[in-house]
């Protein structure tokens, strides 16, 4: 009889241990998953070095629109919040021969005329119809003037919506376009530093020097539309 009690007690102890282990390795996913935040409200954006949105930008009807004018650019817009490690997701389309971009870790200061002087850029371009000769590092999805997109890139025709993601996680960066990862690099690497000092950005002392800052959408004199912009902190 005593042997049976001992056996039963050991079985209960083992069952309790298994339940504790199960709790440890199977946390509630809702407690771990970062929350997405929509950036589709006008109150979340303003002009670079401005208190409000530039005249050529409108946030309305679930769209952020830049009414491009090649003769007079109206200025970039930036998120009011700053972000360090993040995942940014959005959809966009560009006008014929258009040029724009998505920046992150932008530093705002009157010393700089635009977001491009400080923050890395996910390039947006009409690759096919742009009227001037362009290099691969200038085409859509590239980390502008730093890293080119790979062969997985599939860009939709002008006027169609493209989906993009940018992930920055403790220096590890990914650019995605229409479901494919097209750029990957380590911003904290020697390779990054070498590219920065060897190319266009060697003459921009503030470029890429911080891993925290604003998002920015570029006015480059073209019509460009953004929707479904959301971000989550990592």
Secondary structure, 3 states (H helix, E strand, C coil): CHHHHHHHHHHHHHHHHHHHHHHHHCCCHHHHCCCCEECCCHHHEEECCCCCCCCCEEEECCEEEECCCCCCCCCCEEEEEEECCEEEEEEEEECCCCEEEEEEEECCCCCCCCHHHCCEEEEEECCCCCCCCCCHHHCCCCECCCECCCCCCCCCCCCCCEEEEEEEECCEEEEEECCEEEEEEECCCHHHHHHHHHCHHHHCCCCCCCCCEEEEECCCCCCEEEEEEEEEEC
